[in-house]
Amino acid sequence: QSEFLNGSDAKAWLVQAGITKNWFGLGNTSFYGEYGRATDFVRAGANDAPFKAPAATTGSDVDFFGLGAVQQIDAAAMELYIGWRRYDVDTVIGTKGTSDTLDLVQGGARIRF
């Protein structure tokens, strides 16, 4: 839960589950899934500094879920990762509601030294 400077509150929760095992001999491989919900994190008003939004956002609900994988390569102290997350956003601006969907894919490598 968060409280913003304008006195409004926002709440969020997230559940993640996965499995990790050394299936390929390179190092551990992890597969995971996640689901969460955030309420009223997308919120601004005409007088809310520093945003100065043109219209008051009176509420929002964001549902998100995703999948991902991480492959550790022990010999190189490296991790390769890829993940996908979908956000379903319902926002109320004044008295009008809108819905949007956003898909994000991220991937990369990390070397520890």
N, C-alpha and C positions, 0 to 999 in steps of 0.2 A: 504494500500500500504506500502511496506517495501523497503528500499534501503540497499543493502548489502555492505560490505567493499570494494568489488571489483568493485563497481559502478553499478552493475546490479539491476534491479527493479523486484519486485514480487507484484502481486495483488491478492486479495481474496474478496469474498462476501459470505454471508450466510443469508438464510431466514428460520425462524422458526415460526410455528403456532401450537396452541393447545387449549385445553379446560380443565377447572378445575371446579369441582363440587363435593359436598359431596353426592355421590350416595349411599354409604354403611353405613353411620353413624359413621365410625371410624375417619373420618377427610376428607379433600379434596383429591380427586383423580384427577391426571392430566395425560392426554394423549397428545402427541405431535408428530409432524413430522418436518423434516428439509431437506433442500437442499442447496448445496453450490458449489462453484467452486473456485479453486486456480490456478493461472498461474505462472510458473517459480519459485515456492518455492523449488522444487527439482532441484537444480542447483549447479554444482561444476566444477572446472577446475583443470588441473594438478598442477597449482601453487597456488591454493586457500588454504591458511592456515586456520585452522589447519588440514584440511581433506586430502590433498595430494592425490586427486582422480587419479586413473590411466588413466582414459579417461575423456575427457571434456563432461559434460552434457550440451547440448546447449539449452534445453528448456523442459518444462513439463506442462501438463494440468492434474488437479485432479478434478474429479467430485465426490461429495459425497452426500449421502442421508441416512436418518435414521428414526427410530421410537422409541418411548420410553414411559414409564409410571412411575409415582411417586405416592405412596400411603402414605399419612400422617396419623399417629396414634396419635391423640391429647393427649390421656390419658398417653402416654409414652414419649411425646415430640420426636417422632421418625419418620423417613421417610424411606420407602423401595423403591428402585428404580431398574429399569432394562431398558437397552437401546441397540439398535442395530444400527450400522452404516456400510455402504458399501462405499469403496473407489475404484473408477475406475481411474487408473493412466496410462497416456500416456507420455512416456519419449523419448527424442531424445538424443542419445549418438553419437556424431560425426555426421554421416549421416544416422545412423541406428535407426529406431524407435522400441520401445517395448511397450507392454501393459500388465498391471497386475491388478488383483482385490484382494482386501483385505476386509474381513468381520470381524468386531469386535463386541463382545457382552460383556457388563459389567453390573454388578449388585451389590447391597450391601444394607447396612443400615447405617443411620446416626442418632445418638442420640444427641440432644442439651441439654446442662446443663450449 
